[in-house]
Amino acid sequence: MKKTRIFYAVQATGNGHVSRAQQLYPYLQKFGEVDFFLSGNNANLDFNLPVKYRSKGCSLHYSKCGGLNYFDVVKNIKPYMMYKDAKSLPLEKYDVIINDFDFVTSLACKLKKLPSVQLGHQASFQSDSTPRPDKKSVVGETILKHYAPATNHIGFHFQNYDSFILPPVIKEEFINATPADLKHVTVYLPSFQEHCLLEAFNKLPHINFHWFLESVKSIRIEKNITYYPINQSLFNKSLLSCHGLITGGGFETPSEALFLGKKLISIPIKNHYEQQCNAAAIKQMGVQVLQTIGADFSDIIEKWFDGNNNNPKIKANNINETLQFLFDTYPVTNNVKIEEATLFI
């Protein structure tokens, strides 16, 4: 019997997409043979996936202290190369095309008139019921809804805001673990350089910080801070045993913290509309959200550290059920009207 051939596109503008793909991969293998396409170059996790295709795609670039550098983002977009990459993808060889918010794959599907399913957090924004900030962004909404168009959508979010939105994918390591509280604070803020936050952390000598930074190559301890390189195993261990987490406005890492019952401070990247949407969602759930880092940052951390944890615990996705639904409902005809894709450059 012929095995189902599965093409899985992963947007590598951050570690969350890659981390989710790693968790889904062994389950996907039950349904067929999987080839991965990695688009973008922001992810810095070590991973063990059969990446058969790569593209520079569209990557994010950050300013020094918590914002996006739009000049560098636009400067590094290569429209012709993206179009060339899309045309060269042999998608017609695959039975199922799964897209975790990658433009190149969406464009390829449009060019070849192939159906696909958008699977991931961004798919949840196809619903107007998914939380948004008080001030919506026309550009942000357009990107979330039309950057990676697909014929089907299965979204992940903190809560079930719509019928096609399911709980987040949580690592089995966390599902099977018993969390502890060793009274340290885990910090993962990839859009902030060290000098932006160091003074605030040093003002709190009674609190130990586990700070994960891309610039760190080996573990070292300075005063009340243990510096860690970006490493999945080290981060998982720190998160499992922390008192609380300070992180950005992404989706996967806050989801893991809420699943584990950890305290959480979210600092969404400035002008990053998806992160602002995520921040609006968890703020509704009672999580502390900071839009800026001010002179009172150390006072905020101390009060948060000593206060009660009123954050709700969230559920984990049932991966087997989710993937079974995906394969049961995947459109089998190629005569599907594919939504227009637009290059946002």
TAGI-V788690 format. One record per pair of residues at least 12 apart in sequence whose ideal C-beta (glycine too) atoms are under 7 Angstrom apart, sorted by sequence separation. I is the first residue (numbers start at 1). GAP is how many residues later the second one is. If there is no record, write none. Layout:
# TAGI-V788690
i=I gap=GAP
i=I gap=GAP
This chain:
# TAGI-V788690
i=61 gap=12
i=97 gap=12
i=154 gap=12
i=156 gap=12
i=216 gap=12
i=217 gap=12
i=245 gap=12
i=254 gap=12
i=8 gap=13
i=36 gap=13
i=38 gap=13
i=60 gap=13
i=156 gap=13
i=216 gap=13
i=266 gap=13
i=36 gap=14
i=211 gap=14
i=213 gap=14
i=21 gap=15
i=35 gap=15
i=36 gap=15
i=41 gap=15
i=61 gap=15
i=209 gap=15
i=34 gap=16
i=36 gap=16
i=37 gap=16
i=38 gap=16
i=39 gap=16
i=89 gap=16
i=208 gap=16
i=209 gap=16
i=210 gap=16
i=211 gap=16
i=212 gap=16
i=214 gap=16
i=266 gap=16
i=288 gap=16
i=35 gap=17
i=40 gap=17
i=42 gap=17
i=59 gap=17
i=91 gap=17
i=97 gap=17
i=99 gap=17
i=101 gap=17
i=207 gap=17
i=211 gap=17
i=239 gap=17
i=245 gap=17
i=249 gap=17
i=39 gap=18
i=40 gap=18
i=41 gap=18
i=42 gap=18
i=86 gap=18
i=91 gap=18
i=99 gap=18
i=205 gap=18
i=208 gap=18
i=210 gap=18
i=212 gap=18
i=239 gap=18
i=244 gap=18
i=248 gap=18
i=249 gap=18
i=40 gap=19
i=58 gap=19
i=85 gap=19
i=89 gap=19
i=97 gap=19
i=98 gap=19
i=99 gap=19
i=100 gap=19
i=101 gap=19
i=125 gap=19
i=126 gap=19
i=194 gap=19
i=205 gap=19
i=244 gap=19
i=245 gap=19
i=246 gap=19
i=247 gap=19
i=248 gap=19
i=249 gap=19
i=8 gap=20
i=92 gap=20
i=100 gap=20
i=125 gap=20
i=204 gap=20
i=240 gap=20
i=242 gap=20
i=243 gap=20
i=244 gap=20
i=248 gap=20
i=249 gap=20
i=82 gap=21
i=86 gap=21
i=91 gap=21
i=98 gap=21
i=101 gap=21
i=194 gap=21
i=202 gap=21
i=239 gap=21
i=248 gap=21
i=266 gap=21
i=6 gap=22
i=56 gap=22
i=82 gap=22
i=86 gap=22
i=92 gap=22
i=122 gap=22
i=185 gap=22
i=187 gap=22
i=202 gap=22
i=91 gap=23
i=187 gap=23
i=201 gap=23
i=212 gap=23
i=249 gap=23
i=264 gap=23
i=265 gap=23
i=266 gap=23
i=267 gap=23
i=25 gap=24
i=87 gap=24
i=184 gap=24
i=185 gap=24
i=186 gap=24
i=187 gap=24
i=188 gap=24
i=190 gap=24
i=201 gap=24
i=286 gap=24
i=287 gap=24
i=6 gap=25
i=18 gap=25
i=22 gap=25
i=56 gap=25
i=57 gap=25
i=86 gap=25
i=183 gap=25
i=184 gap=25
i=187 gap=25
i=250 gap=25
i=265 gap=25
i=286 gap=25
i=6 gap=26
i=8 gap=26
i=10 gap=26
i=12 gap=26
i=19 gap=26
i=184 gap=26
i=249 gap=26
i=267 gap=26
i=285 gap=26
i=286 gap=26
i=4 gap=27
i=5 gap=27
i=6 gap=27
i=10 gap=27
i=12 gap=27
i=13 gap=27
i=18 gap=27
i=22 gap=27
i=126 gap=27
i=130 gap=27
i=248 gap=27
i=249 gap=27
i=251 gap=27
i=285 gap=27
i=4 gap=28
i=5 gap=28
i=6 gap=28
i=7 gap=28
i=8 gap=28
i=9 gap=28
i=10 gap=28
i=11 gap=28
i=12 gap=28
i=14 gap=28
i=15 gap=28
i=21 gap=28
i=210 gap=28
i=250 gap=28
i=254 gap=28
i=3 gap=29
i=10 gap=29
i=11 gap=29
i=12 gap=29
i=13 gap=29
i=14 gap=29
i=15 gap=29
i=18 gap=29
i=126 gap=29
i=249 gap=29
i=3 gap=30
i=7 gap=30
i=9 gap=30
i=12 gap=30
i=15 gap=30
i=55 gap=30
i=118 gap=30
i=123 gap=30
i=249 gap=30
i=12 gap=31
i=123 gap=31
i=124 gap=31
i=130 gap=31
i=118 gap=32
i=123 gap=32
i=124 gap=32
i=129 gap=32
i=130 gap=32
i=210 gap=32
i=117 gap=33
i=124 gap=33
i=129 gap=33
i=116 gap=34
i=121 gap=34
i=127 gap=34
i=116 gap=35
i=117 gap=35
i=118 gap=35
i=119 gap=35
i=121 gap=35
i=127 gap=35
i=53 gap=36
i=115 gap=36
i=117 gap=36
i=120 gap=36
i=121 gap=36
i=117 gap=37
i=124 gap=37
i=127 gap=38
i=265 gap=39
i=124 gap=41
i=263 gap=41
i=106 gap=42
i=106 gap=43
i=103 gap=44
i=106 gap=44
i=57 gap=45
i=58 gap=45
i=103 gap=45
i=13 gap=46
i=57 gap=46
i=102 gap=46
i=263 gap=46
i=13 gap=47
i=57 gap=47
i=101 gap=47
i=188 gap=47
i=264 gap=47
i=263 gap=48
i=55 gap=49
i=99 gap=49
i=99 gap=51
i=37 gap=52
i=186 gap=52
i=261 gap=52
i=186 gap=53
i=258 gap=53
i=258 gap=54
i=259 gap=54
i=258 gap=55
i=259 gap=55
i=186 gap=56
i=258 gap=56
i=185 gap=57
i=189 gap=57
i=191 gap=57
i=259 gap=57
i=184 gap=58
i=185 gap=58
i=189 gap=58
i=190 gap=58
i=182 gap=59
i=184 gap=59
i=185 gap=59
i=186 gap=59
i=187 gap=59
i=188 gap=59
i=189 gap=59
i=255 gap=59
i=180 gap=60
i=183 gap=60
i=244 gap=60
i=179 gap=61
i=180 gap=61
i=185 gap=61
i=244 gap=61
i=181 gap=62
i=243 gap=62
i=39 gap=63
i=173 gap=63
i=177 gap=63
i=39 gap=65
i=171 gap=65
i=188 gap=65
i=37 gap=68
i=189 gap=78
i=191 gap=78
i=21 gap=79
i=179 gap=81
i=174 gap=82
i=179 gap=82
i=17 gap=83
i=168 gap=83
i=7 gap=84
i=168 gap=84
i=170 gap=85
i=171 gap=85
i=174 gap=85
i=170 gap=86
i=174 gap=86
i=7 gap=87
i=168 gap=87
i=5 gap=88
i=6 gap=88
i=5 gap=89
i=9 gap=89
i=11 gap=89
i=170 gap=89
i=5 gap=90
i=6 gap=90
i=7 gap=90
i=8 gap=90
i=9 gap=90
i=10 gap=90
i=11 gap=90
i=4 gap=91
i=7 gap=91
i=9 gap=91
i=11 gap=91
i=4 gap=92
i=6 gap=92
i=9 gap=93
i=204 gap=94
i=203 gap=95
i=9 gap=96
i=197 gap=96
i=158 gap=97
i=196 gap=97
i=200 gap=97
i=204 gap=97
i=200 gap=98
i=204 gap=98
i=207 gap=98
i=20 gap=100
i=158 gap=100
i=200 gap=101
i=17 gap=103
i=185 gap=120
i=158 gap=123
i=67 gap=124
i=157 gap=124
i=158 gap=124
i=66 gap=125
i=66 gap=126
i=65 gap=127
i=158 gap=127
i=65 gap=128
i=62 gap=129
i=64 gap=129
i=66 gap=130
i=121 gap=130
i=144 gap=130
i=65 gap=131
i=64 gap=132
i=140 gap=133
i=137 gap=136
i=175 gap=141
i=133 gap=143
i=133 gap=144
i=24 gap=145
i=132 gap=145
i=23 gap=146
i=131 gap=146
i=170 gap=146
i=133 gap=147
i=167 gap=147
i=170 gap=147
i=23 gap=148
i=132 gap=148
i=167 gap=148
i=169 gap=148
i=20 gap=149
i=131 gap=149
i=167 gap=149
i=168 gap=149
i=131 gap=150
i=167 gap=150
i=169 gap=150
i=166 gap=151
i=122 gap=152
i=125 gap=152
i=131 gap=153
i=158 gap=156
i=166 gap=156
i=156 gap=161
i=154 gap=168
i=44 gap=170
i=154 gap=172
i=152 gap=177
i=152 gap=178
i=152 gap=179
i=151 gap=180
i=45 gap=185
i=151 gap=185
i=44 gap=186
i=46 gap=186
i=45 gap=187
i=151 gap=187
i=149 gap=190
i=149 gap=192
i=146 gap=196
i=147 gap=197
i=66 gap=201
i=68 gap=201
i=143 gap=201
i=67 gap=202
i=68 gap=202
i=66 gap=203
i=67 gap=203
i=68 gap=203
i=66 gap=204
i=67 gap=204
i=68 gap=204
i=119 gap=207
i=117 gap=209
i=117 gap=213
i=115 gap=216
i=115 gap=219
i=114 gap=220
i=113 gap=221
i=115 gap=221
i=113 gap=225
i=66 gap=227
i=110 gap=228
i=109 gap=229
i=96 gap=231
i=110 gap=231
i=20 gap=232
i=19 gap=233
i=16 gap=234
i=96 gap=234
i=107 gap=234
i=16 gap=235
i=106 gap=235
i=14 gap=236
i=16 gap=236
i=16 gap=237
i=79 gap=264
i=79 gap=266
i=77 gap=268
i=74 gap=271
i=27 gap=292
i=31 gap=292
i=27 gap=293
i=24 gap=295
i=28 gap=295
i=27 gap=296
i=31 gap=296
